[in-house]
Amino acid sequence: MSTDLVSEFRVERYRPYLIGLARVQLAMAGPARHKLDASDLVQEVLMKAHVAQRQFRGKTPEEFAAWLRRILPNRLADEQRRFGRKKRDAGLEESYRETLDESAARLHKLPVATLTSPTQKLARQERELLLAGALDSLPEDQRVAVELRYIAEWSLADIAGFMQRSKPSAAGLLRRGLKRLRQKLEGLE
């Protein structure tokens, strides 16, 4: 691609989207989750994308988002190995890739307001970016509950256990988070 990706696709627009995906992955990363920060990982992904932008062969924002999603699991696996002091494990990277792709596919299915646009692909991409930004602006406990339920597809019991809360408390966080998310997205339409 001959043009600069940073200006062409406005890389910063993808930050909340990638952070959301990274947070969900880190929630499932076991003990390493306490040592890693989603924002730091995404910063490294965006820097790597900037440096390696000539390797990107796509032409659409959707292809660009997919390319960024391919960089993220590599960084996650590198960091996981660093803390576990393990050698390179292609299976670990592939596992992260599959889980990230599944999480990204579920992101646009969150039960919130529907957005319309002239083209379906552009509308979906734009919706995912708006949704990721709105998710990022929720209070942390509500954001975690929504991400784990709808992106990671965790049960309410698993969310409550992870957050060290009762099931009714986790359900309340989820309900309030979804309500706030809908309000934020309606304000953006």
MOWOTA-V566088 format. One record per residue. RES is the residue in one letter. PHI is phi in whole degrees, 0 to 359 (999 if undefined). Layout:
BEGIN
res:RES phi:PHI
res:RES phi:PHI
END
This chain:
BEGIN
res:M phi:999
res:S phi:274
res:T phi:272
res:D phi:286
res:L phi:299
res:V phi:302
res:S phi:275
res:E phi:298
res:F phi:251
res:R phi:49
res:V phi:311
res:E phi:300
res:R phi:298
res:Y phi:272
res:R phi:303
res:P phi:299
res:Y phi:300
res:L phi:291
res:I phi:297
res:G phi:300
res:L phi:295
res:A phi:294
res:R phi:298
res:V phi:296
res:Q phi:297
res:L phi:293
res:A phi:299
res:M phi:262
res:A phi:274
res:G phi:71
res:P phi:300
res:A phi:296
res:R phi:299
res:H phi:281
res:K phi:257
res:L phi:247
res:D phi:238
res:A phi:301
res:S phi:297
res:D phi:295
res:L phi:299
res:V phi:293
res:Q phi:301
res:E phi:295
res:V phi:297
res:L phi:294
res:M phi:294
res:K phi:297
res:A phi:297
res:H phi:296
res:V phi:293
res:A phi:261
res:Q phi:301
res:R phi:291
res:Q phi:281
res:F phi:289
res:R phi:250
res:G phi:280
res:K phi:229
res:T phi:249
res:P phi:300
res:E phi:296
res:E phi:293
res:F phi:294
res:A phi:299
res:A phi:296
res:W phi:296
res:L phi:297
res:R phi:295
res:R phi:281
res:I phi:284
res:L phi:303
res:P phi:297
res:N phi:296
res:R phi:295
res:L phi:299
res:A phi:296
res:D phi:301
res:E phi:291
res:Q phi:299
res:R phi:296
res:R phi:300
res:F phi:284
res:G phi:267
res:R phi:53
res:K phi:257
res:K phi:286
res:R phi:303
res:D phi:231
res:A phi:298
res:G phi:296
res:L phi:296
res:E phi:297
res:E phi:295
res:S phi:299
res:Y phi:298
res:R phi:301
res:E phi:298
res:T phi:294
res:L phi:295
res:D phi:297
res:E phi:295
res:S phi:297
res:A phi:296
res:A phi:294
res:R phi:283
res:L phi:304
res:H phi:281
res:K phi:262
res:L phi:306
res:P phi:282
res:V phi:231
res:A phi:302
res:T phi:267
res:L phi:247
res:T phi:244
res:S phi:200
res:P phi:301
res:T phi:241
res:Q phi:296
res:K phi:297
res:L phi:295
res:A phi:296
res:R phi:296
res:Q phi:297
res:E phi:297
res:R phi:297
res:E phi:299
res:L phi:292
res:L phi:296
res:L phi:297
res:A phi:297
res:G phi:295
res:A phi:294
res:L phi:301
res:D phi:297
res:S phi:271
res:L phi:289
res:P phi:303
res:E phi:307
res:D phi:295
res:Q phi:292
res:R phi:300
res:V phi:299
res:A phi:300
res:V phi:294
res:E phi:299
res:L phi:291
res:R phi:286
res:Y phi:261
res:I phi:261
res:A phi:271
res:E phi:60
res:W phi:279
res:S phi:285
res:L phi:298
res:A phi:297
res:D phi:294
res:I phi:296
res:A phi:300
res:G phi:296
res:F phi:298
res:M phi:273
res:Q phi:57
res:R phi:226
res:S phi:284
res:K phi:299
res:P phi:298
res:S phi:293
res:A phi:297
res:A phi:297
res:G phi:295
res:L phi:299
res:L phi:297
res:R phi:298
res:R phi:294
res:G phi:297
res:L phi:295
res:K phi:298
res:R phi:296
res:L phi:298
res:R phi:300
res:Q phi:298
res:K phi:297
res:L phi:291
res:E phi:297
res:G phi:292
res:L phi:274
res:E phi:294
END
